[in-house]
Structures are given as structure tokens and as C-alpha cells.
Amino acid sequence: MVRWLTEPVPKGRVAAFRTLVYLFVALDLVVFTPWVRSHANTPGDLYEPLLVGRLLHLPTPGPLLVNGIFWALIVLALAAATGRAPRLLGWTVFLLYFEWMIIAMSYGKVDHDRVGLLVALAVLPTVGAARHGDQERTEAGGWALRVTQIAVICTYFLAALAKLRFGGIDWVTSSVLAQAIIRRGTALADLIAGVPGLLILAQFGIIAFELLSPLIFFVPARWRSAVVAFFYSFHVITFATITISFAPHLVAMASFLPLEKIKLFGYAYRARTKAVDAPP
């Protein structure tokens, strides 16, 4: 089990994943969760902190706290994406983003698509230095990616358990997808809804997919990227039909991919190496 949890990976893969995660954090604040800033002016009596917020006695959000975290996160996440000061910047970004999520989710709605991203932010600082394109293998990096992968798969598996816990086995024959299409469906969803029995079949497929998702850890490595591509295709269809993106989850799921093979990251490594080796 220890060997599996700490299976070494190239440092270049960790560096690429780290850059992707921190760039997404900055993007998330301005594209996916800019609405969180509105809580700066939300009446304090509407703030019902999550359990962790109550345990840590975190302050009620106000203009100074919310706007301060917003601007600090953008600057520090972009800095962390460069790979410099990976521990100091990494831990700081994690703590700030963790508080940003507590503020976001303490007003009545808790999203479940950010578990993997939060775990990634928590473990990436433990790896230390890692450069793009570096093929040296690291057990610390392997552990960071592995626990992120576990969090990603738990998101699927626990979602299925929640469906069965609150909806029972009747969930698969219910009108859940039909209701979602009525609320936020696209033209493609309307076409699918017109096929008799297809939505019920899709609900059976969703439950099966989520319950069987842990099997990815037993798939031979040469086939794993194909399985991850199937996972991504599931979310493409979800967005194309009911406009739910799961963007942070998709970023965390990149922990399964050999990101060091992407040429863009290789170019970054070679450019940095030339700059370091260049004569004064």
C-alpha cells in the first residue's frame, strides 16, 4: 500500500500539475466564482459557517476580509504557478483559498466539485521544488498526485452513495434529469429528452459510472489515460446538456495524466534551463 501511495513520478509532471492548479485558482476567482465577492456586503446574520468554520472560529465575512483574500489570492496564485517558493506560496494559497471556499459555501449551498482541488492545494506544498521537464522521479510528488486522484474518485463514488442515501434505489427511475433539463437544459438536452426511456437509461449509467469509478486504480497504466478521457467526456456531455461544468474537479483530475509530455511545459523547462546556464 505504501509503495502504491508513493509510486514515484517525474518531477516535471508535478511541476506541470502545480502550474495548472495555481493558474486555475486565479482564473476561478474572476471567471467561475466572482460571485463570492458579493458576500463582502451580505448581511452578517445570513452567514452560517460550515462546521470547519465554526470549529476554527473564523470571522464573519466583510469587505476587508473578502476583498483582501480576493486580491491576495490572485497575486499569490500567479506567483505560485511559476514554481518559486513552492512551500511558502503553496501553503499560503491553500489557506487563503480554503477560507475563500468557506465564505462561498456558508450561505446555503455547498458544491461538491472542489474536493479534489482543495486536496491538491493541500498536498502540493509538501513536494518542494520541481521543474518543468525534469525526468527525475519523486516519491513525494507521487504521493501528492495519488491522494489527489483518490479525492477525485471519492467525489464520484460518494456522489453515488449520496444519491442512493437520499433518493433510494428509486433515484435511477426518477425524474431527476428531466427536472434538470427543465431548469437549465440546452437544445441538445431537449433532443435527448424526446427519446423515450433515454433519461432513465442515463440515470442507470450515471450511478453505475460513479460506483465503478474506483476501478480506474486497477486499470493497466497504458489504458488509464483512455479511462480518464472517458471521465472528461462524461463532463463534456453534462455541460452540453445541463450546463454544469465541474471545472475545479476537471483540473484536479489532470493528476492522472502524464502532463510532463505536453510540449508547452517542456518549452518552459528548456527556456528556464538556458537562462540559468547562460554565461553572465
N, C-alpha and C positions, 0 to 999 in steps of 0.2 A: 504493500500500500504506500509506504514512504517513497519507494522508487517511482511509483506511478505519479504520486503527487508532485515529485520534484524532478520529473523527467527533463533533462537539460534541453534547452532550445537556444538557437543562435541569439546573441545579444542584439543583432540587427533587427530581429523580429520584435523584441521587447521595445527597442527604440522606435520602431515604426508604429507599434500599437500605442505607445505613450504619446507620440506626436498626434496621432489620430484622436485619442481620447481628450487631450487637453485642447486641441483646436475645436472639438465638438463642444466642450464646456463653454468656450467663449461664444460660439455660434448659438448655443442653446439659449443663452441669456437674451439675445437680440432677435432670435427667429422663433424658437419653439416655446419659451416660457417668459416672454417680455411682460405678460400679464401679472407676473409675481410682483412687479414694481408697484402695481396699484394698491397692494397691501400696505404700502407706506402711509397711505391716507385712509385706510379702512378703520372704522371704529374698533378700539381695543376690545370691547366686550364681545365682538364676533370671533375673536381669536380663541380657538380651542386646541391647544397644542397636542401633538401626538404624544404617546406615552414617553418616548425618549426625551421629548421637550420638557415634559413635566418632571421627569427624573433628574434632568440636568438643570432645572430651574432657569430655563432660557428666557430672556426678556421678551416682553410683548413687542412685536414689530412696530417701528415708527419710521419717519422719514430718514433720520440719521442712520439707523441700522440697515434698512433695506437698500437705500441708495449707496451707502458705504460699501456693503457687500457686493452690490452690482458692479461698481467701477473697479473695486479691488480685484474681483474675480476675473474680469476681462483682462486687466493688465497682467495679473499673475499667471493666468492660464496660458496666455500667449507666450509669456516668458518661459513657463514650464515646458511648453511644446518644443522649445529649442534644445532641451536636454540638459541645460545648465542647472547646477544646484538641484539635482533631482530629489534629494531628500527634503531639503528646506522648502523648496517651492511645492513639491508634491504634497507634503503634509499640510501645508497652508491652504492649497487649493482644495484638498479633500475636506478640511474642516469648514471652510467657507461655503463650499457647495453643499455640504451636509446641512448646514444651517439654512441655506437657500431653499433646500427641499423641505425642511421642516416648516419654514414660513409658507411655502407653496401649498403644502398638503394639510395645513391646520385650519382650514376654513370649510370643511365638509366633504372634500373629495380627495381620495388617495389613489394615485396611479400606481400600477404595478410594473411599469415598463422601465423603471430606473434602478432596479435592484442590482443587475449586472454592472451597470455603470458605476454605481456607488462602491461596489466591491472592488472594481478595477481601480478607482481613485484611492481606495484604502490600501491596496497592496502594491501598487506601482512604486511608491517611495521606498519600499523595502529592498528593491532590486539594486539601487545605486546606479552608477554610471553605465551607460550602454549607448554605443554609437551606431548610426545607420550603416548598414552594410557589413558590420563586424560579424564574422562567422564563428568566433569563439563561443563555446556553449556555456550556459549558466544554469545551475540548478535553482538559484534564487528566482531567476526570470521564469523558469519552467513552473515553479510553484505559483508565482503571481498570475500567470496565464491560466494555469489549471483551476485555481479557485474561482477565477472569473468565469471560466467555462461552466463550472459547477453551478454558479449563481444563475447563469443564463438558462441552463437546463432546468433548474429549480423553478424558474419563472414559468416555464411551460407546465411542468409536472404539477406544481402546486395550484396553478390556474385550473387544471382539470379537476383536482381534488375539491377546489372551492366550488366549481360548477356542480359537482355531484353532492357536495355537502349541503349547499343552499337550494339547489334546484332538484336534487334527487336524480334518479335514473331517467325520470320524465324530461329532464333537460334536453335530451337528444331528440325528443319528438315534440318539443315545444315550439313556440313561435318567436324565439329569441332573435334569430337572424331576420325574420320578417319584420319585427319591430325595429331592428337596427336599420333596415333598408328604408322603412317608412320615415324614420327620423333623419337619416343622413345618407341615404343611398344615392348612387350615381346612376347614369343611364345604363351602364353595364350591369349594375345590380338589378335594375328593373327588368332587363332581358333575362337574367338568371332566375329571378323570382317568378317569371312567367312559365318556367318549365316545371310541370307537376312533380312533386316529390324531391326536387333537386336540393332545396334548402334543408330538408330533413336529412338527406344523404350527406350534405356538407357538415351538418352538426355531428353526425356519427363520425365523420372523418376528422373533425377538429378534436373531439375527445380522444380518438384513437391516436392521432398525431401527438397530442400533448402527453398522454400516458406512456407512449412508447419512445418519447424523446430521449430518455437516458440511454437508450441503446446506441446512441452515437459514440459512446465511450468504448463500445465493443466492436465498432466497425474498423476494419483494417485502415491504417493511415492513408494508403493510396486512394481510398474511396471517401475519406472523411470530407474532403472539400466538396465533393458532389452532394453529400448529405447536407452540408451547410448551405450549398446553393439552393437545395430544395427548401430549407428553412427560410432563406431570403425570399424565394418565390412565393411562399405562403403569405409573407407580409406584403409583397407587391400586390397580390390579389386582394388582400384585406384592404389596402389603401385604395385600390382601383374600384372597390365596390362600396365600402362604407367609410372611406377617408380617415382611417385610423393608421397612423404612421409607425408608432413604436420606435422612433428614431434612436433614442438612447440605448434601447435594447439591441438594435441592429449594430450600433457601434461596439458594444460590449461583445457581441457575437463574433466580431472580427478577431477575437482572441483565438479562434480555431484555425485561422488562416495563416499560411506562410507569407506574411506581409513583407518579409525581407526580400522576396523575389520581385517586388514591384520596383520597376526601374527608377521611378521618381525618388524613392528612398535611397537607392544605390547612387544616384547622381549626387544627392545631398552628402553622402558619406565621402565620395571621391572629391567633391569640391572642398569639403572641410579638411580632408587629408592633405590636399595640395596647399591649402592655406597654411596649415601647420608646418609642413615640410619646406615651404618656400624659404629661400635664403633671405636674411634681413636686408 
